[in-house]
Amino acid sequence: MALCGCTAVDVVSILRKKREPFTSLTVSAVAEQAAEAPRVFTHILLTYHVGGKVSAKAAEDAVALSKNKYCSVSKMLEKTAAIDYQITYDEPGTKGA
């Protein structure tokens, strides 16, 4: 949950700075853990669901910046887990999607 919240705050901030017309953002995660203790996360898949007519490039850039630079939770978790992501869009007319 901390990872979803941390990255969502970053992505919203970046999309606002880019003046992208998003109307919603939902971030969910599915994770795998090690079989033995300590059961650290080994793989995390984040799904960003973006509402509004947002440029696909702007959304991709925002998510990449959050994951690779701004989100401190992501930086800590990447020590033990591979973190992948996918982006889905509400609007069929999303620019560049």
C-alpha positions in Angstrom: 0.0 0.0 0.0 2.8 2.4 0.8 4.3 1.9 -2.7 1.0 2.6 -4.4 0.4 5.7 -2.4 3.9 7.0 -2.8 4.0 6.6 -6.5 0.5 7.9 -7.0 1.3 11.2 -5.3 4.4 11.6 -7.6 2.4 10.7 -10.8 -0.4 13.1 -10.0 2.1 15.9 -9.2 4.0 15.3 -12.5 0.8 15.1 -14.6 -0.4 18.4 -13.1 2.9 20.1 -13.8 2.6 18.9 -17.4 -1.0 20.2 -17.5 -2.4 16.9 -18.6 -6.2 16.6 -18.5 -6.4 13.5 -16.2 -9.6 13.0 -14.2 -8.5 10.0 -12.0 -5.6 7.8 -11.1 -5.8 4.4 -9.4 -2.7 2.4 -8.6 -2.8 -1.3 -7.6 -0.1 -3.8 -6.9 0.3 -7.6 -7.1 3.4 -9.0 -5.4 5.3 -12.2 -5.0 7.2 -13.0 -1.8 10.1 -15.3 -1.0 9.1 -18.8 0.2 11.3 -18.7 3.2 11.7 -16.2 6.1 12.3 -13.4 5.8 9.5 -13.3 3.3 10.7 -10.3 1.4 9.0 -9.2 -1.8 10.7 -10.6 -4.9 8.5 -9.2 -7.6 5.9 -6.4 -7.7 3.7 -5.5 -10.6 2.1 -2.0 -10.4 -1.0 -1.2 -12.5 -1.7 2.5 -13.1 -5.2 3.2 -14.3 -5.5 6.7 -15.7 -8.7 8.5 -16.4 -9.0 11.4 -18.9 -7.5 12.2 -22.2 -3.9 12.0 -21.1 -0.9 11.7 -23.5 0.4 8.2 -23.2 4.0 9.6 -23.4 3.2 12.0 -20.4 1.8 9.1 -18.4 4.7 6.8 -19.2 7.2 9.6 -18.3 5.5 10.4 -15.0 5.4 6.7 -14.0 9.1 6.2 -14.9 10.2 9.3 -13.1 8.3 8.2 -10.0 9.7 4.7 -10.0 13.2 5.6 -10.9 13.8 8.9 -9.1 11.2 10.3 -6.7 9.4 7.5 -4.9 11.5 6.6 -1.8 9.4 3.5 -1.1 10.2 2.2 -4.6 13.9 2.9 -4.1 13.9 0.8 -0.9 11.9 -2.1 -2.3 14.0 -2.4 -5.5 16.8 -3.7 -3.3 15.0 -7.1 -3.1 12.2 -6.9 -5.6 11.9 -6.4 -9.4 9.3 -3.7 -9.9 7.4 -3.7 -13.2 4.4 -1.6 -14.2 1.7 -1.3 -16.8 -0.6 1.6 -17.6 -4.2 1.3 -18.6 -6.4 4.2 -19.8 -10.1 5.0 -19.4 -10.5 7.2 -22.5 -10.4 5.4 -25.8 -9.2 8.7 -27.3 -6.1 8.9 -25.2 -3.4 10.7 -27.1 -0.7 8.3 -28.2 -2.2 5.2 -26.7 
